[in-house]
Amino acid sequence: MSKDNTLEHLVEHHHRNSAIKVVKLSCNFGKKVALSVGIDYASGAAIIQIAAICNLEQRFAHCLQQRNAIASR
């Protein structure tokens, strides 16, 4: 489990917006495997990769704003 409760925060966002998918891996398989699994699991018009998270709430909100701006074009 992460020290910053990343999974819990992402699940909260999923409950508010079912278009957000969350994949929980059984252990740390590394970045390449995690991204591959996420891409395989994803559906929709966009995939947002968040590789380095300093402030999850701010970064996630920013990504959603960008996605909404692109979608409204």
C-alpha positions, -999 to +999 in steps of 0.1 A: +000+000+000+013+035-009+021+060+018+000+087+001-032+065-003-030+068-041-053+038-047-080+052-024-079+086-040-082+071-075-111+048-064-129+079-051-125+096-085-138+064-102-169+065-079-176+101-091-168+094-127-172+058-140-152+067-171-121+067-149-107+032-147-085+020-118-064-012-120-048-026-088-019-049-094-010-076-068+025-062-064+051-038-079+058-053-114+075-022-126+065+008-147+065-010-181+043-039-170+020-015-151+016+007-182+010-023-205-017-036-182-033-002-180-033+003-217-048-032-222-075-024-197-083+011-210-112+020-233-123+053-247-107+082-266-078+090-243-054+074-219-037+096-193-004+084-179+006+098-146+042+086-140+055+108-112+029+119-086+039+147-062+004+160-055-022+135-068-052+157-064-037+186-083-022+165-111-054+145-116-076+175-117-052+191-142-053+160-164-091+160-163-093+197-172-070+191-202-091+161-213-123+181-211-107+209-231-097+185-258-131+168-258-149+201-262-131+211-294 
